[in-house]
């Protein structure tokens, strides 16, 4: 039995995407750094009545993330869709962060997604089907968000690289670029944003998009 795995299953987009896939009947696996986050996410998804697996792992710890993904595959099989939603969002200007600070941001925003894809995409390709989605942002770089701007540019490049390697084997790789603050009841309601993830997952190959922009109705 396959399903959806959400890496970075915190409140907001992570939980909303998990609920959306659960509403379609897919078993859901949730990965997050903290046990309270996982409990809240499982509670949010559990009402859908689908099997839910929770695994605690830090996306910047490759061995830990690999082990978490192995647990998920052992429970539900190779996922139909994997969503990388982990991110380090903070304001920082040019020259403000140390080298270590930039490495920490890059590790969450880009390398964690790369490692998750490296672990799951080959098995999806062997099956000739699968979707790997990454939550993006910053459609335009902003000098007050330097590390995030660099990270989201890296996400676009990673999507292109993964498509080049696995797209021909039936793996749909895409990012969802969110250009605003997430808040229920606004133009950036997480439940509205979650619909992009479902649409990308269900697109036929000849219509595949590789980036979708959610900019809000007022833009």
C-alpha positions in Angstrom: 0.0 0.0 0.0 1.6 3.3 -1.1 0.6 6.8 -0.1 2.0 10.2 0.7 5.0 11.2 2.9 5.3 14.7 4.2 8.7 15.8 5.4 8.2 18.9 7.5 4.7 18.2 8.8 4.3 21.3 10.9 1.3 23.6 11.1 0.4 25.4 8.0 1.3 23.9 4.6 2.6 20.6 6.0 -0.5 19.6 7.8 -2.8 21.0 5.1 -1.1 18.9 2.4 -1.3 15.9 4.6 -5.0 16.4 5.1 -5.5 16.9 1.4 -3.9 13.6 0.4 -5.7 11.8 3.3 -9.0 13.2 2.0 -8.3 11.5 -1.3 -7.8 8.2 0.6 -4.0 8.0 0.5 -2.2 6.6 3.6 0.0 9.4 5.1 3.4 9.3 6.7 4.5 12.4 8.6 8.1 13.3 9.4 9.1 16.2 11.7 11.8 17.1 14.2 9.6 17.2 17.3 7.2 14.7 18.9 4.6 17.5 19.7 4.6 18.6 16.0 4.0 15.0 15.0 1.2 14.5 17.5 -0.5 17.6 16.3 -0.1 16.6 12.6 -1.4 13.1 13.3 -4.4 14.5 15.1 -5.1 16.9 12.2 -5.0 14.0 9.6 -6.5 11.2 11.7 -10.0 12.3 11.2 -9.7 11.2 7.6 -9.7 7.6 8.6 -6.6 6.6 6.6 -3.5 4.9 8.0 -1.1 7.4 9.5 2.6 6.8 10.3 4.7 9.3 12.3 8.5 9.3 12.4 10.7 11.8 14.2 13.7 12.9 12.2 15.7 16.1 11.4 15.9 16.8 7.7 19.5 17.9 8.0 20.6 14.6 9.5 21.0 12.4 6.4 21.3 9.1 8.3 18.3 10.0 10.4 16.2 11.0 7.4 17.2 7.9 5.5 16.2 5.8 8.5 12.9 7.6 8.8 12.2 7.1 5.0 13.1 3.4 5.3 10.5 3.1 8.1 7.9 4.8 6.0 8.6 2.5 3.0 8.5 -0.5 5.3 5.1 0.5 6.5 3.4 1.9 3.4 5.7 0.9 0.5 7.5 3.3 -1.9 5.3 6.5 -1.7 3.2 7.6 -4.6 4.1 11.2 -3.6 6.7 12.7 -1.4 6.5 16.3 -0.2 9.6 18.2 1.1 8.2 21.0 3.2 11.0 21.7 5.7 12.5 25.2 5.6 14.5 27.6 7.7 12.7 30.9 7.2 14.4 33.9 8.8 15.3 37.5 7.9 19.0 38.2 7.3 20.8 40.8 5.2 23.9 40.7 3.1 26.9 39.9 5.3 24.9 39.4 8.4 25.1 35.6 8.8 28.2 33.6 9.6 29.4 30.9 7.2 27.9 28.4 9.7 24.6 30.2 9.6 24.4 30.0 5.8 25.3 26.3 5.9 22.6 25.6 8.4 20.0 27.4 6.2 21.2 25.7 3.1 21.1 22.3 4.8 17.4 22.6 5.6 16.3 24.5 2.5 18.1 22.5 -0.2 20.3 19.6 1.0 17.5 17.9 2.9 15.3 17.9 -0.2 18.2 16.6 -2.2 18.8 13.8 0.2 15.2 12.8 0.4 14.9 12.7 -3.4 18.1 10.7 -3.6 16.6 8.1 -1.3 13.1 7.9 -2.8 13.3 8.9 -6.5 15.3 5.9 -7.7 12.6 3.5 -6.4 9.9 5.7 -7.9 11.8 5.6 -11.2 12.1 1.8 -11.0 8.4 1.6 -10.6 7.9 4.1 -13.4 5.7 6.4 -11.4 5.9 8.9 -8.5 5.7 12.5 -7.6 8.3 14.5 -5.7 7.2 18.0 -4.6 9.2 20.7 -2.8 7.7 23.8 -1.1 9.4 26.8 -2.6 9.2 30.5 -2.2 10.8 33.8 -3.0 9.9 34.2 -6.7 12.1 37.3 -6.6 15.2 37.5 -4.4 15.0 40.0 -1.5 18.0 41.6 0.2 16.3 41.3 3.6 16.0 37.5 3.2 19.4 36.5 1.8 19.7 32.9 3.0 16.1 32.1 2.1 16.4 33.7 -1.4 19.5 31.7 -2.0 17.9 28.5 -0.7 14.7 28.9 -2.9 16.9 29.6 -5.9 18.6 26.3 -5.1 15.3 24.5 -5.0 14.5 25.6 -8.5 17.9 24.2 -9.7 17.3 21.0 -7.8 13.9 20.5 -9.4 15.5 20.9 -12.8 18.3 18.4 -12.0 15.9 15.9 -10.6 13.6 16.2 -13.6 16.6 15.7 -15.9 17.6 12.5 -14.1 14.2 11.0 -13.3 11.5 12.7 -15.4 12.0 10.3 -18.3 11.3 7.4 -15.9 7.9 8.7 -14.8 8.8 10.8 -11.8 7.1 14.2 -11.7 9.3 16.7 -9.9 8.0 20.2 -9.1 8.0 23.0 -6.7 5.2 25.1 -5.3 6.4 28.7 -4.9 4.4 30.5 -2.1 4.8 34.3 -2.3 3.4 35.4 1.0 2.8 34.7 4.7 0.7 31.6 5.4 -2.4 32.3 7.4 -5.9 30.7 7.4 -8.7 32.8 5.9 -6.3 34.9 3.8 -5.1 34.7 0.2 -2.4 32.4 1.6 -4.7 29.9 3.3 -2.8 26.6 3.6 -5.8 24.6 2.5 -5.9 26.6 -0.7 -2.2 26.1 -1.2 -2.5 22.4 -0.6 -4.7 22.1 -3.7 -1.6 22.9 -5.9 0.1 19.8 -4.4 -2.8 17.6 -5.3 -3.2 19.0 -8.8 0.6 18.5 -9.5 0.4 14.9 -8.2 -2.5 14.1 -10.5 -1.3 15.8 -13.6 -0.8 13.5 -16.7 2.7 13.5 -17.9 2.1 15.5 -21.0 0.8 18.4 -18.9 3.4 18.3 -16.1 4.3 21.7 -14.6 7.6 22.0 -12.7 6.8 25.1 -10.8 3.5 26.6 -9.6 3.3 30.1 -8.1 0.8 30.9 -5.4 0.7 34.7 -5.3 -2.7 35.4 -3.8 -5.7 36.8 -5.5 -4.7 40.4 -5.0 -1.5 40.1 -7.0 
